[in-house]
């Protein structure tokens, strides 16, 4: 179901249009703003995922440094889902949980379907730095099997602030 912002929202997820003013909505109390979208599993979708995440956080009033960090983490995790799985589409969900922003990237699985991990010596290599960066920017990160039973969800929790540094 497309929203005014052009982002397709998951059922039961608060629209980003309402995120700044969430509260009582027709008897439903929305606790935390969240939004989700899916894009084709192509390299050309990575900049679009970054743009959508940044626009959403801008709507939520996130500080620029938070938007920059989230853009980088979304970019790295989305790229990994495109490069290392056989997915046709990749999902991205952002949730504001108190003083943290949770990023979840969901793929549809691949030949190995193993948990992602930082490669030794990856800091100095062109390929493999992504998860090192995710770990450096996140307070915590990890992965779990997707709810569908096929694929994986890679998540990261970053500090959230609406104040500039």
C-alpha positions in Angstrom: 0.0 0.0 0.0 1.9 3.1 -1.2 2.0 6.2 1.0 2.1 9.8 0.0 5.9 9.6 0.2 5.9 6.8 -2.4 7.2 4.3 0.2 5.3 1.0 0.2 4.4 0.2 3.8 4.0 -3.1 5.5 0.6 -4.0 6.9 0.4 -2.9 10.5 3.3 -0.6 10.3 2.8 3.1 11.0 3.1 5.3 8.0 6.0 7.6 8.0 3.6 10.5 7.3 2.3 10.1 10.9 5.6 9.3 12.6 6.3 12.7 14.1 2.8 12.9 15.6 2.3 9.3 16.6 0.1 8.8 19.6 -3.6 8.0 19.8 -4.9 7.2 16.3 -8.5 6.1 16.3 -8.2 4.1 19.5 -4.8 2.6 18.5 -1.8 3.7 20.4 1.3 3.5 18.3 4.3 3.1 20.6 7.2 3.6 18.2 7.5 5.0 14.7 8.5 2.4 12.1 8.4 2.0 8.4 9.3 -0.6 5.8 9.9 -1.0 2.1 11.0 -3.6 -0.4 13.2 -3.0 -3.5 14.4 -5.3 -6.3 17.7 -7.1 -5.3 19.9 -5.1 -7.7 22.9 -2.9 -7.2 20.9 0.0 -8.5 18.5 -0.3 -5.6 21.2 0.4 -3.0 21.2 4.3 -3.5 17.4 4.2 -3.5 17.4 2.3 -0.1 19.8 4.9 1.3 17.7 7.8 0.0 14.4 6.3 1.4 16.0 5.7 4.8 17.4 9.2 5.0 14.1 10.8 3.9 12.3 8.8 6.6 14.7 9.8 9.3 14.4 13.4 8.2 10.6 13.1 8.6 11.2 11.7 12.1 13.5 14.7 13.0 16.7 12.7 13.3 19.9 14.7 13.5 22.1 14.8 10.4 24.9 12.6 11.9 22.2 9.9 12.7 21.0 10.1 9.1 24.5 9.8 7.8 25.3 6.7 10.0 22.0 5.0 9.1 22.6 5.7 5.4 25.9 4.0 5.6 24.6 1.0 7.5 21.6 0.6 5.2 23.9 0.8 2.2 26.3 -1.9 3.6 23.6 -4.3 4.7 21.5 -3.9 1.6 24.6 -4.4 -0.6 25.4 -7.6 1.2 21.9 -8.9 0.7 22.1 -8.1 -3.1 25.6 -9.6 -3.5 25.5 -12.7 -1.3 22.0 -14.0 -1.7 19.7 -15.2 -4.5 17.0 -12.7 -3.5 14.6 -11.2 -6.0 13.8 -8.4 -3.5 15.3 -7.1 -0.3 13.3 -5.5 2.5 14.3 -2.7 4.8 12.6 -1.8 8.0 13.5 1.1 10.3 12.1 1.4 13.8 12.6 4.0 16.4 13.0 2.3 19.8 13.5 4.9 22.4 17.1 6.1 22.1 17.9 3.7 19.3 17.1 3.2 15.6 16.8 -0.4 14.6 17.6 -1.2 11.0 16.5 -4.6 9.6 17.5 -5.8 6.1 15.7 -9.0 5.0 16.8 -11.1 2.1 15.3 -14.2 0.6 18.3 -16.5 1.1 21.0 -18.0 -0.9 23.0 -21.1 -1.6 24.8 -21.0 1.8 22.3 -19.0 3.8 24.9 -18.6 6.6 25.1 -15.8 9.1 27.2 -12.8 8.1 30.4 -12.2 9.9 33.3 -9.8 9.8 36.2 -11.2 7.8 39.6 -11.1 9.4 41.7 -8.4 7.9 38.7 -6.9 6.2 39.6 -3.3 7.2 42.4 -3.2 4.6 40.5 -5.0 1.8 38.3 -3.3 -0.8 35.7 -6.0 -0.3 34.7 -7.1 3.2 34.8 -3.8 5.1 31.0 -3.4 5.2 30.3 -5.4 8.4 33.4 -3.9 10.1 31.8 -0.5 9.5 28.4 -1.7 10.6 30.0 -2.9 13.9 31.8 0.4 14.3 28.6 2.5 13.9 26.2 0.2 15.8 25.8 -0.4 19.5 24.9 -4.0 18.5 24.1 -5.9 15.4 23.4 -9.5 14.4 21.2 -11.8 12.3 18.4 -14.3 12.6 16.5 -16.5 10.2 13.7 -14.6 8.4 10.1 -15.1 9.7 9.2 -16.7 6.4 11.7 -19.5 7.0 13.6 -18.6 3.9 16.4 -16.0 4.1 17.9 -13.9 6.8 17.3 -10.7 8.7 20.4 -8.7 9.5 19.8 -6.0 12.1 21.7 -3.2 13.6 20.9 -0.8 16.5 22.3 2.7 16.2 22.1 5.5 18.7 19.2 7.9 17.8 19.2 11.7 18.5 17.3 14.6 17.2 20.0 16.9 18.4 23.0 18.0 16.3 26.4 17.2 17.7 
